[in-house]
Amino acid sequence: MGMPDAVIYCSLHDPVTPCPSGYNTNKTVSLWGSSGRMEMTASKFMDIQRAIQPDWFQCISDGDTISGEAGRKRAEKSVDRSLSFLDICLQLQEKSPELQGSVMFGAIEGGDILEERLRSARETAKRPVGGFLLDGFQGSAMAKETKLKLIASVTAELPEDKPRIIHGVGKPDEVLECIERGVDIFESFFPFQVTERGCALVFSYDCHPDPEATVLTQNGIQDPEKNGTQEDQEEVSKADPEMTPFEISLKDKKYHDDFGPLLEGCSCYCCQRHTRAYVHHLLVTNELLAGVLLMMHNFQHYFGFFSAVRDALRDSKLDQLKELIFRPGQFTSRTSVDGFVFRYSLLVSHVQGQSN
């Protein structure tokens, strides 16, 4: 892959693409791709892992309980199947020299049934896994209050020295709520979704803003960039219900003659060399370069957010960061960037120890 310095994590499904439900069995889990459905056994799944030799990988599991219609029996079945798959995969990993340096994450299943979630967490924690996947929380089928309650209950049953990853949660406010409930690692699919919408991330995560900007705000002097932002965003959101308050749509015609960067103060390649007007032009003419430039900006901004999360955790300022992220209309400039996720550096050293 030409990525010698990257950490490779293999998940079962693409969180961006919803999978049809109702196709998993006691022996197979269905995967979906451009060629349609493919039935995956635990043995075939481990053959793929031996070929890839990832640093981390999710164990095959039956997570087909996120439709909101799965009852207690279906949740119980998903836990039983997933534990069975996990036992088989652990046995195959033990016999595979190629996977001795890889860390397997056990999947916590059970739908929205608390008792089954807890049973899955306790039983998975008994196995020699290197970490835990909190599966089945992607999408909007599950109520937010239910989702957060289940996450908090599950993480309370898991050991503190092993990392917890969650799929399909990427909005900054949701990320912070999950961190407060014990989640350590998140996927970076959210910037991709924002890019696909032709949008740019512009939310503020700077808990130490520029003093001059703070004085201007206190004196009631608004940044011209913010004028009309909320009204314009509401109009765009009506056209694209998937759009979040953390982004602006560069497809909007008001950016036709906006010659400022995507985000003032951003150090990414796009903001340093191109303007909103140029990216708007690329989008309306369907040029492929638009996605490239937006992806550069969105990933750097998103990784900078996680850098701010780590700093806030280290300095006991998570509440301040949360207040900033949850503040309505908080679009402003941003700070420097340096990487991705994790609640504690202990988790990184733990996984590296497993790989070594």
C-alpha positions in Angstrom: 0.0 0.0 0.0 3.0 2.3 0.2 2.2 3.3 3.8 5.0 2.0 5.9 4.6 4.5 8.8 0.8 4.2 9.0 -1.2 2.2 11.5 -3.5 -0.2 9.5 -6.9 -1.0 11.1 -9.3 -3.4 9.3 -13.0 -3.1 10.0 -15.7 -5.4 8.8 -17.9 -2.8 7.1 -17.5 0.6 5.6 -19.2 3.0 8.1 -20.1 5.4 5.3 -22.2 2.8 3.4 -25.2 1.2 5.1 -25.5 -2.5 4.7 -28.8 -4.4 4.0 -30.0 -6.4 7.0 -31.2 -9.9 7.4 -28.4 -11.9 5.7 -26.2 -13.0 8.6 -26.3 -16.7 9.8 -24.7 -18.8 12.5 -21.8 -19.5 10.3 -21.4 -16.5 8.0 -21.6 -12.7 8.0 -22.6 -10.9 4.7 -20.3 -8.2 3.4 -21.4 -5.8 0.6 -19.3 -4.3 -2.1 -19.4 -3.2 -5.8 -20.0 -6.8 -6.8 -22.9 -7.4 -4.4 -23.1 -9.7 -1.4 -20.3 -11.9 -0.2 -20.7 -14.5 2.6 -17.8 -14.4 5.0 -16.9 -17.3 7.3 -14.6 -16.8 10.3 -12.0 -18.9 8.5 -12.1 -16.9 5.3 -12.0 -13.7 7.3 -8.9 -14.8 9.1 -7.3 -15.8 5.7 -7.8 -12.2 4.6 -6.2 -10.8 7.8 -3.2 -13.1 7.3 -2.7 -11.6 3.8 -3.1 -8.0 5.0 -1.3 -8.4 8.4 -2.9 -5.3 9.9 -1.7 -3.7 13.1 -5.3 -3.9 14.5 -8.4 -5.6 13.1 -12.0 -6.0 14.2 -13.1 -9.6 14.8 -15.9 -10.8 12.5 -19.3 -10.3 14.3 -23.0 -10.2 13.8 -23.8 -6.5 14.2 -27.1 -6.6 12.2 -29.1 -5.0 15.0 -29.0 -1.3 14.2 -32.2 -1.1 12.3 -34.2 -0.2 15.4 -36.6 -3.1 14.8 -34.5 -5.9 16.3 -36.0 -7.3 19.5 -34.5 -9.0 22.5 -34.2 -12.5 20.8 -32.4 -11.0 17.8 -30.0 -9.1 20.2 -29.4 -12.3 22.1 -28.6 -14.1 18.9 -26.2 -11.4 17.8 -24.2 -11.7 21.0 -24.1 -15.5 20.9 -23.0 -15.5 17.2 -20.4 -12.9 17.8 -18.9 -14.7 20.8 -18.7 -17.9 18.7 -17.0 -16.0 15.9 -14.6 -14.5 18.4 -13.6 -17.9 19.9 -12.9 -19.3 16.4 -10.9 -16.3 15.3 -8.8 -16.3 18.5 -7.9 -20.0 17.9 -7.0 -19.3 14.3 -4.9 -16.2 15.3 -3.0 -18.3 17.8 -2.1 -20.8 15.1 -1.1 -18.0 12.6 2.5 -16.8 12.7 1.6 -13.9 10.4 -0.8 -12.5 13.0 1.3 -12.6 16.1 2.0 -8.9 15.8 -1.6 -8.0 15.1 -4.1 -6.9 17.7 -7.7 -8.3 17.5 -10.6 -6.1 18.7 -13.6 -8.0 20.1 -17.0 -6.6 19.1 -19.5 -5.7 21.7 -23.0 -6.4 20.3 -26.6 -6.6 21.6 -28.5 -3.9 19.8 -30.4 -1.6 22.2 -31.0 -4.2 24.8 -28.9 -3.2 27.9 -28.8 -6.7 29.4 -27.4 -8.2 26.2 -24.9 -5.4 25.8 -23.6 -6.0 29.3 -23.4 -9.8 28.7 -21.5 -9.2 25.5 -19.1 -6.8 27.2 -18.4 -9.1 30.2 -17.9 -12.2 28.0 -15.7 -10.5 25.5 -13.6 -9.0 28.3 -12.9 -12.6 29.5 -11.2 -13.4 26.1 -7.6 -12.4 25.3 -8.4 -9.6 22.9 -6.3 -6.4 22.6 -9.2 -4.0 22.5 -13.0 -3.6 22.1 -15.2 -2.4 19.3 -18.5 -0.8 20.4 -20.5 -1.9 17.4 -24.0 -1.1 16.3 -24.1 2.6 17.3 -23.7 4.1 13.8 -26.7 5.7 12.1 -29.7 7.4 13.6 -32.0 4.4 14.2 -31.1 4.4 17.9 -32.2 7.4 20.1 -29.3 9.5 21.3 -30.2 9.1 25.0 -30.3 5.3 24.6 -27.1 5.3 22.7 -25.2 7.3 25.3 -26.6 5.3 28.2 -25.6 2.0 26.5 -22.1 3.3 25.8 -21.5 4.4 29.4 -22.9 1.1 30.7 -20.7 -1.0 28.4 -17.4 0.8 29.0 -17.9 0.5 32.7 -17.7 -3.3 32.2 -14.5 -3.1 30.2 -10.9 -3.0 31.5 -9.3 0.4 31.5 -6.0 -0.8 30.0 -7.4 -1.8 26.7 -8.6 0.7 24.1 -12.3 1.0 23.0 -13.1 2.0 19.4 -16.5 3.0 18.0 -17.6 3.0 14.4 -19.9 5.5 12.7 -19.6 8.3 15.2 -17.7 11.4 13.9 -19.5 14.7 14.6 -17.5 16.8 17.0 -20.3 17.0 19.6 -20.9 13.3 19.5 -17.2 12.6 19.8 -16.9 14.6 23.0 -20.0 12.9 24.5 -18.6 9.5 23.7 -15.2 10.4 25.2 -16.9 11.4 28.4 -18.4 7.9 28.5 -15.1 6.1 28.0 -14.5 5.8 24.2 -10.9 6.1 23.1 -10.7 5.8 19.3 -12.8 7.1 16.5 -12.9 6.6 12.7 -12.0 9.5 10.4 -15.0 9.0 8.0 -16.7 12.3 9.0 -14.3 14.5 7.0 -14.9 12.3 4.0 -18.7 12.7 4.3 -18.3 16.5 4.6 -16.1 16.5 1.5 -18.6 14.5 -0.5 -21.2 17.2 0.3 -18.9 19.8 -1.1 -18.5 21.3 2.3 -15.6 22.6 4.5 -15.2 22.2 8.2 -15.0 25.6 9.9 -15.9 24.9 13.6 -13.7 26.3 16.4 -11.9 24.1 18.8 -9.4 26.7 20.1 -9.7 26.9 23.9 -7.0 29.6 23.8 -8.2 32.1 21.2 -6.3 35.1 20.0 -6.7 37.9 22.7 -7.4 40.5 20.1 -10.3 38.5 18.6 -11.6 37.9 22.1 -11.6 41.7 22.8 -13.5 42.4 19.6 -16.1 39.8 20.4 -16.5 41.2 23.9 -16.9 44.7 22.5 -19.7 43.5 20.2 -17.6 43.8 17.0 -18.5 40.9 14.7 -16.2 39.2 12.2 -17.5 40.2 8.7 -17.1 36.5 7.8 -19.9 35.6 10.3 -22.4 38.1 8.9 -25.5 36.2 7.8 -23.8 32.9 8.4 -26.6 31.3 10.4 -29.3 32.3 8.0 -27.3 31.1 5.0 -26.5 27.9 6.7 -30.2 27.3 7.5 -31.0 27.7 3.8 -28.3 25.3 2.7 -29.3 22.8 5.4 -32.8 22.7 4.0 -31.3 21.6 0.7 -29.0 19.0 2.3 -30.5 17.6 5.5 -27.2 15.7 6.1 -25.3 18.9 6.6 -24.1 19.7 10.1 -23.6 23.0 11.9 -19.8 22.4 11.8 -19.4 23.0 8.1 -20.2 25.5 5.3 -21.3 24.5 1.8 -18.9 25.8 -0.9 -21.5 25.1 -3.5 -23.5 28.1 -2.2 -23.5 30.9 -4.8 -22.5 33.5 -2.2 -18.9 32.1 -2.4 -18.7 32.9 -6.1 -16.7 36.1 -5.3 -15.4 35.2 -1.9 -11.6 35.4 -2.2 -10.7 34.5 1.3 -9.4 31.1 2.4 -11.8 28.3 3.4 -11.0 29.1 7.0 -9.0 32.1 8.2 -5.8 31.0 10.0 -5.8 27.5 8.6 -2.4 26.2 7.6 -3.5 23.5 5.2 -2.4 23.4 1.6 -5.8 24.5 0.3 -6.3 27.5 2.6 -2.7 28.7 2.0 -3.0 28.6 -1.8 -6.6 28.8 -2.9 -9.8 30.7 -2.1 -13.4 29.9 -1.4 -14.3 31.3 -4.8 -11.9 28.9 -6.6 -13.2 25.8 -4.7 -16.8 27.0 -5.4 -15.9 27.2 -9.1 -14.4 23.7 -9.0 -17.5 22.3 -7.4 -20.0 23.9 -9.8 -18.0 22.7 -12.8 -17.6 19.2 -11.3 -13.8 19.2 -11.3 -12.2 16.4 -9.4 -9.7 18.8 -7.8 -12.5 20.2 -5.6 -12.7 17.0 -3.6 -8.9 16.7 -3.3 -8.6 20.2 -1.9 -11.6 19.9 0.4 -10.3 16.6 1.7 -6.9 18.1 2.5 -8.6 20.9 4.5 -11.2 18.8 6.2 -8.8 16.1 7.4 -6.3 18.5 8.7 -9.0 20.5 10.5 -10.5 17.3 12.0 -7.1 16.0 13.1 -6.5 19.3 14.7 -9.7 18.9 16.6 -8.5 15.6 18.1 -5.2 17.3 19.0 -7.2 19.8 20.9 -9.1 17.0 22.6 -5.8 15.4 23.8 -4.6 18.8 25.1 -7.9 19.4 26.9 -7.7 16.0 28.5 -4.2 16.6 29.6 -4.9 20.0 31.0 -8.3 19.0 32.5 -10.1 21.5 30.2 -12.5 19.1 28.4 -15.5 21.0 29.8 -14.2 24.2 28.2 -13.7 22.5 24.8 -17.2 20.9 25.1 -18.7 24.3 25.8 -17.0 25.7 22.7 -18.1 22.9 20.4 -21.7 23.0 21.6 -21.9 26.8 21.3 -24.4 27.8 18.5 -22.8 29.7 15.6 -19.3 29.2 16.8 -17.6 29.4 13.4 -14.2 31.1 13.6 -10.5 30.5 12.9 -8.5 27.6 14.2 -5.2 26.7 15.7 -2.4 24.5 14.5 -2.7 20.8 13.8 -0.7 17.6 14.7 -2.6 14.4 14.5 -5.4 12.1 15.5 -7.2 10.5 18.4 -7.0 8.7 21.8 -7.9 9.5 25.4 -4.6 8.6 27.0 -1.1 8.0 25.6 -1.2 4.8 27.7 -3.5 3.3 25.0 -1.0 4.0 22.2 1.9 2.4 24.2 -0.3 -0.5 25.1 -1.1 -1.3 21.5 2.5 -0.8 20.5 3.5 -3.2 23.2 1.1 -5.8 21.8 2.5 -5.4 18.3 6.1 -5.6 19.6 
